[in-house]
Structures are given as C-alpha cells and as structure tokens.
C-alpha cells in the first residue's frame, strides 16, 4: 500500500490517497498509469505528484493512442539516481520509451513537444535512448533551472522535497505535508546557519543547491520521515 500526496492545482490544497501498487494513480483515467509504474525504481511507499502532472499524462496518453512504457517517474532525493534538482524528485517528470526504436521515440517526442502539455521536453541530444517530459513549476530560483523559490506560506510538492531533505539531514522540518509552516521555516534557518548561508528562512538558489548536494543519494537516515 502506497501513500500518495497530490498537490491539487485547482484547489491549492494537498490531498492524500492510499492505493495498492496495482491500482491507478490518483486522477489517472483508464488505468494508463499504475502506482507501481509511477513509483518505478523507487523503494519508497510515500510518493507525491501534482494533479496537473496526472492530467497532462492522461492527455498525452490519449494523443499518442497506445501504451507508453515508463522507465522512471518518482524518486526521493535521498535515493539519488538523478541530478540535484531533478523534477523526478518532485513527482512531475517521466522518462519513457526505453527499449523502443528511435522512430517510436521520435514520434512520441514530437507529440509531447507539439501538445503544449509539458513545461519541458528534453531534446534528443540529451536523452537519445528515452523521452523525458515534465510539468515543472516556473520560474526557477537558479538561472540555470531547477526548483522554484520557497518561503513561509508556500504550498507545493517542492516543499515536500525540502521537508524530506531537511528531515533526512537531521534538521527537523516536521511531517511531510507540503506546507511551509513554522517547523519548516525554523528548519531552513537552522540549516542555513549550519552551512554558512544567509539565514533568511527562504529557499532560494544557494539553499536549494546546498540541501540537494548534501542529501542526494545518502539513503534513508534515522531522521527521515514518511
């Protein structure tokens, strides 16, 4: 049984679902994306995503008109496997089409690019053996891309990433709820002070880079919270 936290972009609320791995993801239609497929290589029973990501998948799957094999979707930062500010840790990205022919991947990539459904579709020069598309939140805190600015009052899957990373590194941000409240604010300030960063309680470019560089691939720790 997996716990799935979904940021509902329409209501600006976090929602929690419990599903078996063989069941469809929340907001998925016609069971074109199961919890097992979305979890992929992750071993976590706590997952998160956004309603926009799920509805974009539904539309992309309908446009393509055939099954789309998912190689990678969700992971938690301490599991590693992707770059520091990968959208896979936000639960908003898909790497698909592994094992397909170049022609099949080209057709899907073109469909994704033309659909207007995705914030970013990776060019073939970067991922020639799979197709990557994601529904990331913009603008990024760093000029090179990545995650958005977060401050007290923010509510999103990116807050979940920050809470997860801070907890795992031993800075108690409290439960994984996606809400940047007092516990998360204090954890950010304590973390910033410990790393010689500006202590402002805001997760901008430098704080994001530091958290992700330090937590990436560390594995679950005694302070990790689900």
C-alpha positions as CSV (number, residue, x, y, z in Angstrom):
1,X,0.0,0.0,0.0
2,X,1.4,3.4,-1.0
3,X,0.7,6.8,0.4
4,X,0.3,9.3,-2.4
5,X,0.4,13.1,-1.7
6,X,-1.1,15.1,-4.5
7,X,-1.0,18.9,-4.9
8,X,-4.3,19.9,-6.4
9,X,-3.5,22.9,-8.6
10,X,-7.2,23.7,-8.9
11,X,-8.0,24.0,-5.2
12,X,-4.5,24.9,-4.0
13,X,-4.6,22.1,-1.5
14,X,-2.6,19.0,-0.7
15,X,-4.5,15.7,-0.9
16,X,-3.6,12.3,0.4
17,X,-4.5,8.9,-1.1
18,X,-3.8,5.3,-0.2
19,X,-3.5,2.9,-3.2
20,X,-2.2,-0.6,-3.9
21,X,0.7,-0.7,-6.4
22,X,-1.6,-2.3,-9.0
23,X,-4.2,0.5,-8.8
24,X,-4.3,3.6,-11.0
25,X,-2.6,6.8,-9.8
26,X,-5.0,9.5,-8.4
27,X,-6.6,11.4,-11.2
28,X,-5.4,8.9,-13.8
29,X,-8.1,7.7,-16.2
30,X,-8.5,4.3,-17.9
31,X,-5.7,2.9,-15.6
32,X,-2.9,4.0,-18.1
33,X,-0.5,4.7,-15.2
34,X,-0.4,2.5,-12.1
35,X,1.1,3.3,-8.8
36,X,3.8,0.7,-9.5
37,X,4.7,2.3,-12.8
38,X,4.8,5.8,-11.3
39,X,7.0,4.6,-8.4
40,X,9.3,2.8,-10.8
41,X,12.8,2.2,-9.3
42,X,11.9,4.0,-6.0
43,X,11.5,1.8,-3.0
44,X,9.5,4.4,-1.0
45,X,5.9,3.8,0.0
46,X,5.4,7.5,0.2
47,X,5.1,9.3,-3.2
48,X,4.0,12.7,-4.4
49,X,2.9,14.5,-7.6
50,X,0.5,17.2,-8.8
51,X,-2.9,17.0,-10.4
52,X,-1.5,18.9,-13.4
53,X,1.1,16.2,-13.9
54,X,-1.5,13.5,-13.9
55,X,-3.9,15.3,-16.2
56,X,-1.1,16.0,-18.6
57,X,-0.2,12.3,-18.6
58,X,-3.9,11.5,-19.4
59,X,-3.9,13.8,-22.3
60,X,-0.5,12.7,-23.6
61,X,-1.6,9.1,-23.5
62,X,-4.8,9.9,-25.3
63,X,-2.9,11.8,-28.0
64,X,-0.4,9.0,-28.5
65,X,-3.2,6.4,-28.6
66,X,-1.1,3.5,-27.3
67,X,0.6,2.3,-24.1
68,X,3.7,4.3,-23.1
69,X,6.2,2.3,-21.0
70,X,7.5,4.3,-18.0
71,X,11.1,3.7,-17.1
72,X,11.4,6.3,-14.4
73,X,9.0,8.7,-12.8
74,X,9.2,9.3,-9.0
75,X,12.1,9.2,-6.6
76,X,13.1,10.8,-3.3
77,X,16.2,12.8,-3.2
78,X,18.0,10.6,-0.7
79,X,17.5,7.7,-3.1
80,X,19.5,9.5,-5.8
81,X,19.6,8.4,-9.3
82,X,19.0,11.8,-10.9
83,X,20.7,15.2,-10.9
84,X,20.4,17.6,-7.9
85,X,17.3,19.5,-8.8
86,X,15.6,16.8,-11.0
87,X,11.9,17.0,-11.5
88,X,11.7,13.3,-10.7
89,X,12.1,14.2,-7.0
90,X,9.1,16.5,-7.4
91,X,7.0,13.7,-9.0
92,X,6.4,15.8,-12.1
93,X,8.6,14.0,-14.6
94,X,8.5,10.9,-16.8
95,X,11.3,9.1,-18.6
96,X,9.6,6.8,-21.1
97,X,10.2,4.8,-24.2
98,X,13.2,2.9,-23.1
99,X,13.7,-0.1,-25.4
100,X,11.7,1.5,-28.2
101,X,13.0,2.1,-31.6
102,X,14.4,5.6,-32.5
103,X,11.4,6.1,-34.7
104,X,8.9,5.4,-31.9
105,X,10.7,7.7,-29.5
106,X,10.9,10.5,-32.2
107,X,7.1,10.2,-32.7
108,X,6.4,10.4,-29.0
109,X,8.9,13.3,-28.5
110,X,7.3,15.2,-31.4
111,X,3.8,14.6,-29.9
112,X,4.9,15.8,-26.5
113,X,6.5,18.9,-28.0
114,X,3.5,19.8,-30.0
115,X,1.0,19.1,-27.4
116,X,1.6,22.1,-25.1
117,X,1.0,19.8,-22.1
118,X,4.5,19.9,-20.7
119,X,6.7,22.6,-19.2
120,X,9.8,20.9,-20.6
121,X,10.5,18.2,-23.2
122,X,14.2,17.1,-23.3
123,X,15.9,17.3,-26.7
124,X,17.1,14.0,-28.3
125,X,20.7,15.3,-27.9
126,X,20.4,14.9,-24.1
127,X,18.3,11.7,-23.9
128,X,18.7,9.7,-27.1
129,X,17.5,6.4,-25.6
130,X,14.4,7.7,-23.8
131,X,11.9,10.6,-23.9
132,X,11.8,12.9,-20.9
133,X,8.9,15.3,-20.3
134,X,7.8,17.1,-17.1
135,X,5.3,19.5,-15.7
136,X,7.7,21.6,-13.6
137,X,6.8,24.8,-11.8
138,X,8.3,28.0,-13.1
139,X,10.2,30.3,-12.7
140,X,13.2,28.6,-11.1
141,X,15.2,30.0,-8.3
142,X,18.5,29.4,-10.1
143,X,19.1,31.0,-13.6
144,X,20.3,27.6,-14.8
145,X,16.9,26.0,-13.9
146,X,15.7,23.7,-11.2
147,X,13.2,24.3,-8.4
148,X,11.2,27.5,-7.6
149,X,11.7,29.9,-4.6
150,X,10.0,28.7,-1.4
151,X,9.1,30.8,1.6
152,X,6.9,30.6,4.6
153,X,3.3,30.1,3.3
154,X,4.4,28.2,0.2
155,X,2.5,25.0,-0.6
156,X,3.7,22.6,-3.2
157,X,5.5,19.3,-4.0
158,X,8.7,21.3,-3.8
159,X,8.0,22.0,-0.2
160,X,7.8,18.2,0.2
161,X,11.3,17.8,-1.3
162,X,12.7,20.4,1.1
163,X,11.0,18.9,4.1
164,X,12.2,15.4,3.1
165,X,15.8,16.6,2.6
166,X,15.9,18.7,5.8
167,X,14.5,15.8,7.9
168,X,16.9,13.3,6.4
169,X,19.9,15.6,7.1
170,X,18.8,15.9,10.7
171,X,17.0,19.3,10.6
172,X,13.5,18.6,11.8
173,X,11.0,20.1,9.4
174,X,8.2,18.0,10.8
175,X,5.8,15.8,8.9
176,X,5.7,15.6,5.1
177,X,2.7,17.8,4.4
178,X,3.9,20.2,1.6
179,X,3.1,23.2,3.7
180,X,5.9,25.7,4.5
181,X,4.9,26.4,8.1
182,X,6.8,27.2,11.3
183,X,8.6,23.9,11.6
184,X,9.9,24.1,8.0
185,X,10.8,27.7,8.4
186,X,12.9,27.1,11.6
187,X,14.5,24.0,10.0
188,X,15.5,26.1,7.0
189,X,17.1,28.8,9.2
190,X,18.9,26.2,11.3
191,X,20.2,24.5,8.1
192,X,21.3,27.8,6.6
193,X,23.2,28.8,9.8
194,X,25.0,25.4,9.8
195,X,26.2,25.8,6.2
196,X,27.2,29.4,6.3
197,X,24.3,30.6,4.1
198,X,22.3,33.7,4.5
199,X,19.9,33.0,7.3
200,X,16.6,34.3,5.9
201,X,14.3,31.2,6.0
202,X,13.8,31.4,2.3
203,X,14.8,28.5,0.0
204,X,16.4,30.2,-3.0
205,X,19.1,29.1,-5.4
206,X,22.0,28.7,-2.9
207,X,19.9,26.9,-0.3
208,X,18.4,24.6,-2.8
209,X,21.8,23.7,-4.2
210,X,23.2,23.0,-0.7
211,X,20.3,20.9,0.5
212,X,20.2,18.8,-2.6
213,X,24.0,18.4,-2.8
214,X,24.1,17.2,0.8
215,X,21.1,14.8,0.7
216,X,21.4,13.3,-2.8
217,X,21.9,9.6,-2.6
218,X,22.6,9.5,1.1
219,X,19.9,6.8,1.7
220,X,17.3,6.8,4.4
221,X,18.6,8.0,7.8
222,X,17.2,7.7,11.3
223,X,15.6,11.1,11.0
224,X,13.8,10.5,7.6
225,X,10.1,10.9,8.0
226,X,7.3,9.4,5.7
